[in-house]
Structure formats: structure tokens, C-alpha cells
Amino acid sequence: MNAVSIGEYHGLRVGSALLSIVAGCIIIGVSKDCDADAVGGIFLGAGGLGLLISVYPFIRAWFNFHHILPNIGETLSTV
């Protein structure tokens, strides 16, 4: 059995989150009952949360909060 690289792992996480979002949209789109809408919403929420968790490190690095607010921890601890 071969080891899975980090890139493949992140690809699987993003792919499964996107698949969950698509499944939730399909369930809501074809449902005629409120219970099915709730299940679709659960799929959408889980997929959105999974996507946010898997993309968060890239967003954090892109915005570079330490560059924008370098001393936020020091100013909050002295207040």
C-alpha cells in the first residue's frame, strides 16, 4: 500500500466537501418535503464547513494577518 501525499490528502478533503455541497443542492432541488430540505441543508452545512476547514490555511497565508496586525497579541495583553 502506497502512502498518500499531502497534496492528494487535501485534494480528497476538498473533493469530498464539494461533493457534499453538490449532493445537498440536488436533495434540496428535487425535494417536495420539508424533511428532505432539512437533510439537504445538513449536507450543505457539512460540505461548507469541510471546505472552509480545508481551505483555511491557504486563506490565512494569503491574507497574512501577522503582517497586517503584527502587535495585536501584545496590545491586547497589556490592556
C-alpha positions as CSV (number, residue, x, y, z in Angstrom):
1,M,0.0,0.0,0.0
2,N,1.4,3.4,-1.0
3,A,1.5,6.4,1.3
4,V,-0.8,9.3,0.4
5,S,0.9,12.6,-0.1
6,I,-0.3,15.8,1.5
7,G,-1.5,17.2,-1.9
8,E,-3.6,14.1,-2.5
9,Y,-5.0,14.3,1.0
10,H,-6.0,17.9,0.7
11,G,-7.5,17.1,-2.8
12,L,-9.6,14.4,-1.2
13,R,-10.8,16.7,1.5
14,V,-11.8,19.4,-0.9
15,G,-13.3,16.9,-3.3
16,S,-15.5,15.3,-0.6
17,A,-16.6,18.7,0.7
18,L,-17.6,19.8,-2.8
19,L,-19.4,16.5,-3.4
20,S,-21.3,17.1,-0.2
21,I,-22.3,20.6,-1.3
22,V,-23.5,19.2,-4.7
23,A,-25.4,16.4,-3.0
24,G,-27.2,18.9,-0.7
25,C,-28.1,21.1,-3.7
26,I,-29.6,18.1,-5.5
27,I,-31.5,16.9,-2.5
28,I,-33.0,20.4,-1.9
29,G,-33.7,20.8,-5.7
30,V,-35.7,17.6,-6.1
31,S,-37.4,17.5,-2.7
32,K,-41.0,18.3,-2.2
33,D,-41.0,17.7,1.6
34,C,-39.6,19.9,4.4
35,D,-37.8,16.9,5.9
36,A,-35.8,16.4,2.7
37,D,-34.9,20.1,2.7
38,A,-33.5,19.7,6.2
39,V,-31.4,16.8,5.1
40,G,-30.1,18.8,2.1
41,G,-29.3,21.7,4.4
42,I,-27.3,19.3,6.6
43,F,-25.3,18.2,3.6
44,L,-24.7,21.8,2.5
45,G,-23.6,22.8,6.0
46,A,-21.3,19.9,6.4
47,G,-19.8,20.4,3.0
48,G,-19.4,24.1,3.5
49,L,-17.7,23.6,6.9
50,G,-15.4,20.9,5.4
51,L,-14.5,23.2,2.6
52,L,-13.8,26.1,5.0
53,I,-11.6,23.9,7.2
54,S,-9.6,22.6,4.3
55,V,-9.1,26.0,2.6
56,Y,-8.5,28.0,5.9
57,P,-4.7,27.6,6.0
58,F,-4.4,28.9,2.4
59,I,-6.7,31.9,3.2
60,R,-4.7,32.6,6.4
61,A,-1.4,32.6,4.5
62,W,-2.9,34.7,1.7
63,F,-4.2,37.5,4.0
64,N,-1.1,37.3,6.2
65,F,-2.7,38.6,9.3
66,H,0.6,38.9,11.1
67,H,1.8,41.4,8.5
68,I,-1.4,43.4,8.8
69,L,-1.7,43.3,12.6
70,P,1.7,42.4,13.9
71,N,1.2,43.5,17.5
72,I,-2.4,42.5,18.2
73,G,-1.4,40.0,20.9
74,E,0.9,42.4,22.7
75,T,-1.6,45.2,22.8
76,L,-4.5,43.0,24.0
77,S,-2.4,41.5,26.8
78,T,-1.3,45.0,28.1
79,V,-4.9,46.3,28.3
